[in-house]
């Protein structure tokens, strides 16, 4: 299994964009030293929850601050952008990082993002598929970019899963239970060579109640900011029991192992530090999680054949 970390560029009151970027550099460097395989950055617009409007640009910044760790987008909202431009920028990030780019694509969370670009959100699916095909053609036409791994972020829509597996892309999901099982089964049946990476929020403390007490104010802040973008999420108490791993490091690693054994996903990404979580809490969770996962013998390349997170 390969272990990733998703970083969120949250800007709290009293902090500047420069402060957020400095924090992202510190976080990426810590993740690299701790032994994570890849750092993922998502794209959002007009929200203090995540100021990263251009993850490829920020990954170029992180490429100069790191040496080994993979650099991924989770995601580029391809419905908003010209695919030729994305292909050219991806090529640059891959070049300056020594081949460390993993290109995650998706349609985004908020319809307001499309309105901000003067686009109709109702066309997002059609735009995504059209732009995806042009992007893949552009990347595969050049030897320098043909080997950049591509991932598709999805909630599990069969059509999107089919698009991903038909092209041999990896799949990025944030799902639980039967839905996670359905997604993994769909991918395996369509293309066993496509990897599935599961993302969950993680926060480590002495026990689950303490972890939630520390994390809850930040979860609520994050939910409030996404609500302003007309993104509906489950209430914080539901997020606590579904899309989050909370507790001591050993129990969190055990749950990752149990979930992987049951549903068969390939790799795991921990979303750590949402909403500007203070550095001591971020550092503790980041370091203790990878140590506990390593102690269970889980780290190592996944069985699927999507290119390794390590640089070529």
Buried (B, 14 or more C-beta within 10 A) or exposed (E): BBBBBBBBBBBBEEBEEEEBBEBBBBBBBBBBBBBBBBBBBBBBBEBBBBBBBBBBEBBBEBBEEBEBBBBBBBBBBBBBBEBEEBBBBBBBBBBBBEBBBBBBBBBBBBBBBBEEEEBEBEEBBEBBBBBBEBBBEBBBEEEEBEEBBBBBBBEBEEEBBBBBBEBBBBBBBBBBEEBBBBBBEBBBEBBEBBBBBBBBBBBBBEEBEBBBEBBBEBBBBBBEBBEEBEBEBEEBEEBBEBBBBBBBBBBBBBBBBEBBEEBBBBBBBBBBBBBBBEEEBBBBBBBBBBBBBBEEEBBEBBEBEBBBBBBE
